[in-house]
């Protein structure tokens, strides 16, 4: 326990409790992040074919205009999925 801790009103009991809570919170946070990452991957796998189909329909309906280079239909589907899915995880 440092002099700054004593000056702030912390006791030795507080110093013993706080590190264990921080460690516990860290592990809980890591588990939540891992679960959310897994959910994101599952949602990506589920929605990618939908975005791919939409991209194929879009290309079939609207012909290419000019010499502008555009992404592949797979890159467009991936970008669309990566743009939309994070909104499901907002709190």
C-alpha contacts under 8 A as a table, 3 or more apart, distances in Angstrom:
res1	aa1	res2	aa2	distance
1	X	5	X	6.31
1	X	6	X	7.38
1	X	12	X	6.84
1	X	15	X	7.10
2	X	5	X	5.23
2	X	6	X	6.56
3	X	6	X	5.08
3	X	7	X	6.16
4	X	7	X	4.99
4	X	8	X	6.23
5	X	8	X	5.19
5	X	9	X	6.59
5	X	10	X	5.47
5	X	11	X	7.72
6	X	9	X	5.36
6	X	10	X	5.55
6	X	11	X	6.83
7	X	10	X	7.51
10	X	14	X	6.01
10	X	15	X	7.16
11	X	14	X	5.19
11	X	15	X	6.51
12	X	15	X	4.96
12	X	16	X	6.37
13	X	16	X	5.21
13	X	17	X	6.41
14	X	17	X	5.17
14	X	18	X	6.05
15	X	18	X	5.62
15	X	19	X	7.03
16	X	19	X	6.38
16	X	20	X	7.25
17	X	20	X	5.57
17	X	21	X	6.43
18	X	21	X	5.17
18	X	22	X	6.18
19	X	22	X	5.07
19	X	23	X	6.19
20	X	23	X	5.17
20	X	24	X	6.14
21	X	24	X	5.00
21	X	25	X	5.97
22	X	25	X	5.06
22	X	26	X	6.03
23	X	26	X	5.07
23	X	27	X	6.36
24	X	27	X	5.28
24	X	28	X	6.21
25	X	28	X	5.05
25	X	29	X	5.95
26	X	29	X	5.12
26	X	30	X	6.14
27	X	30	X	5.05
27	X	31	X	6.25
28	X	31	X	5.16
28	X	32	X	6.25
29	X	32	X	5.11
29	X	33	X	6.15
30	X	33	X	5.12
30	X	34	X	6.13
31	X	34	X	5.10
31	X	35	X	6.15
32	X	35	X	5.14
32	X	36	X	6.13
33	X	36	X	5.07
33	X	37	X	6.08
34	X	37	X	5.08
34	X	38	X	6.27
35	X	38	X	5.11
35	X	39	X	6.21
36	X	39	X	4.95
36	X	40	X	6.05
36	X	89	X	7.98
37	X	40	X	5.01
37	X	41	X	6.29
38	X	41	X	5.16
38	X	42	X	6.28
39	X	42	X	5.07
39	X	43	X	6.11
40	X	43	X	5.12
40	X	44	X	6.03
40	X	85	X	7.19
40	X	86	X	7.82
41	X	44	X	4.97
41	X	45	X	6.17
42	X	45	X	5.12
42	X	46	X	6.18
43	X	46	X	4.99
43	X	47	X	6.00
43	X	85	X	7.15
44	X	47	X	5.24
44	X	48	X	5.66
44	X	81	X	6.32
44	X	82	X	7.60
44	X	85	X	7.18
45	X	48	X	5.57
45	X	49	X	7.56
46	X	49	X	6.87
46	X	50	X	7.84
47	X	50	X	5.23
47	X	51	X	6.41
47	X	81	X	6.68
48	X	51	X	5.18
48	X	52	X	6.01
48	X	77	X	6.29
48	X	78	X	6.63
48	X	81	X	6.13
49	X	52	X	4.88
49	X	53	X	6.07
49	X	77	X	7.98
50	X	53	X	5.17
50	X	54	X	6.22
51	X	54	X	4.97
51	X	55	X	6.08
51	X	77	X	4.89
51	X	78	X	7.71
51	X	80	X	6.70
51	X	81	X	6.81
52	X	55	X	5.04
52	X	56	X	6.21
52	X	73	X	6.79
52	X	74	X	6.47
52	X	76	X	7.77
52	X	77	X	4.93
53	X	56	X	5.09
53	X	57	X	6.21
54	X	57	X	5.16
54	X	58	X	6.07
55	X	58	X	4.99
55	X	59	X	6.19
55	X	73	X	5.95
55	X	76	X	7.02
55	X	77	X	6.47
56	X	59	X	5.16
56	X	60	X	6.15
56	X	73	X	6.78
57	X	60	X	5.04
57	X	61	X	6.05
58	X	61	X	5.27
58	X	62	X	6.01
59	X	62	X	5.40
59	X	63	X	6.29
59	X	64	X	7.65
60	X	63	X	6.68
65	X	68	X	7.22
71	X	74	X	7.92
71	X	75	X	5.88
71	X	76	X	6.17
72	X	75	X	5.17
72	X	76	X	6.29
73	X	76	X	5.09
73	X	77	X	6.19
74	X	77	X	5.08
74	X	78	X	6.12
75	X	78	X	5.06
75	X	79	X	6.07
76	X	79	X	5.09
76	X	80	X	6.11
77	X	80	X	5.10
77	X	81	X	6.19
78	X	81	X	5.19
78	X	82	X	6.09
79	X	82	X	5.10
79	X	83	X	6.05
80	X	83	X	5.08
80	X	84	X	6.19
81	X	84	X	5.30
81	X	85	X	5.83
82	X	85	X	5.81
82	X	86	X	6.99
83	X	86	X	6.60
84	X	87	X	5.90
84	X	88	X	7.82
85	X	88	X	5.64
85	X	89	X	7.56
86	X	89	X	5.34
86	X	90	X	6.87
87	X	90	X	5.39
